[in-house]
Amino acid sequence: MRNKSAWNWLISLNISKRRWVYPHPLIEIVRSNSHRDFRLQDIRNRKDHAIYVTESDSQLIGWIHANVRMLIESPPFVEICGLVVDGQYRGEGIGRQLVETCERWAAQIGVNKSRVHTNQTREDAVCFYTRIGFSQKKAQFVLDKEL
């Protein structure tokens, strides 16, 4: 599984029982006061972010988070910030459906480009995104600095 801690965190939340959950509201109850829960509450209230989930038999099997990026040097685009599909359901088109849902959201808000970053070593992710129409634009380093 791509990001087990994020997956477990979403499973622990009380997700609405609809097949597709569109932004606002995503979550009926947030059970704890962790930093991640606080971030989710903040994201829920922002119109430039979207989170979609999909379920099977009332079990969370996939989620995607995207947001609109505004940069000086390029027109706005929607960036996929996270995409997770339970390994048991991979290969069934769920990831594609989640990405397409974000693309429809982007079109609704007037954005005509989407982008995703993935580690070059994650060959499965690179193949998936290439298969659904993404193309590699550059390789780069990610540098962090604690403040």
N, C-alpha and C positions, 0 to 999 in steps of 0.2 A: 504494500500500500504506500502511496506517495508520501503522505504526511500524517503519520499515525496520531500524533498529539492533536492536530487540528481535527482529524476525523473523530477521535474520541470526545473531543470537546463539543462538536456539533451533535453527536449522538446523545450527549448528556442533557441537551436542551430540549424543552418541550416544543417540538415543531408542529405546526398546523398539519392537519390530516389530509390536506389536498395533495393531488399528484404534483402539480406545479405551484410553487408559492412565489408570487411576484413581490417586488419590494413593497414594504410598508403595509401591514406589519408582517415581518417574517416570524417573529417569535412571540408567543403569548406570554410566557413566563421565563425569566432568566433566573436560574436557581442560586447563583452565588455572586459574590462581588469581586471576582477576579479581574485583573487588568483586561483580559481578553473579552470578558462579558461586557465591561465598560466600553471597549472599542466597538463591539457589536451594537450596543445601544446607540452609540454615536453614529455609526454607519447607517443604521436604520433610518435616522432622521435626515440623512443627506440625499438630495435628489441626484447627485453626481455619482452615486454608488448603487449597485444592484447586487442582490444575493438571491439565487434561485436554488431550490432543492428539489429532489425527486425521491419518491418513495415507492416501495413495493410491499404490499400487505402491511401497511402502516409502519414499515421500517425504512429509515433513512438509508438510501443506497448511493446518493451522489449529491454534490453541491458545487456551485461555482460562485465566485465573487469577482466583480468587475467594477472599474470606475473610469470616469472620464478624466483624461490627462490633458492639461492645458500647458503648453510650452511656448516659449518665445519663438523658437526656431522652426516650429512645425504646426500645422493645423491640428485641432483637437482630434483625439482618438480615444477609443475605449480600450483599456488594458485589462486583460484577464489577470487577476491577482492571485487566484487559487482555483484549482479544479481537482476534485477528488471523486472517483467512482470506486465503490467497493470492488475488490478484486474478483469476487464471485460473479459480478455483473458486467465485467469488462468484455468488450467485443460485441455487445448487444445494441450499440448505437446511443447509449445514454450520454456519454461524453459529447458526442456530436450534437445531440438534442440540447444539452445544456449550453454549448457554445452558440448554437443557432438561436436559442432564446435570448442570449446576450446580444447577438447581432441584431435581432428584431428590436430590442430595447434601444440599441444604438441608433438604428434607423428612425425610430419614433422620436428621438431627441435631436435628430439632425446630424448625427455623426456617421461618417461613411468609411471609417477605417478601424480595424481592431489590431491589437498587438499582444503578444505574450512573450515572456522571458522564461527560458528553461535552461537548466544546466546541460551543457554539451554532453556530459556523461550519461544523461538520461535518454538513451537511445529510443526507448519505447515512447517517451513523450515527444521527442523530435519527430519520429515516424508518424505518430498520431496527428500532430498539428500539420505536418506536411500533407498527409492524406486528406485533411479536410480543407486544404487551400492556403495555408500559411506558407510563406517562403522566408528563408533565412536572409537577413539583411546585414548582420555583422556579428562578430564575436567580441566580447568585452569582459573586463574584470569588474567585480562588484567590491567596492572598498567601503568598509564601515569604520566609524570612529565613535567611541563612547563619549558622551558629553556629560 
